[in-house]
């Protein structure tokens, strides 16, 4: 029992951290699957959640050393901004794409977004696992239904209140701003204290950028139509 207790506490810690850090993932899963036909939404959420957890494991095991690489977080932040705007602009796309293609397109969107967002939270999960790959995989695997449940709730809210789609995209922009400004190169150039003070302003600017660009692009598409 004394031997199992530390391992159990580690697994519970990984599950708890993953629940906290999976809010953004649930938003992406919900927004990406919202355009799917009703009979494919559950499949999209399950596949998306599986991809999200699988990528979390992969990043935690393999990418920790790369987080100190200059410009990696800047590139990730830019990619996440693109995904946020794309989710906004693509919301009202015509349904001329085959359902199977739409499903895998949604899963691909989730995969790319989670790969980007995992950069900031893999260190916390790895710190709890303490180099135990088994505990890491076990804790994250238990989190799969929790992510799916979160995505289902968010998707229901998006259907009922479409304005929340904009809030979700702004949230992704917020994460992108925080990620980019915390890049090691930026910290080295501006100093840790300045970067710490700049995180929230950078997040606000990035969120506003996503909303403004998404609005402009959607308005242009509406005028063309």
Buried (B, 14 or more C-beta within 10 A) or exposed (E): EEEEEEEEEBBEBBBEBBBEBBBBBBBBBBBBBBBBEEEBBEBBBBBBBBBBBBBBBEBBBEBEEEBEEEEBBBBBBBBBBBBBBBBBBBBEEEEEEEEEEBBBBBBEBBBBBBBBBBBBBBEBBBBBBEEBEEBBBBBBBBBBEBBBEBBBEBBEBBBEEEEBBBBBBBBBBBBBBBBBBBBBEBBEEEEEEEBEEBBEEBBBBBBBBBBEBBBEBBEEEEEEE
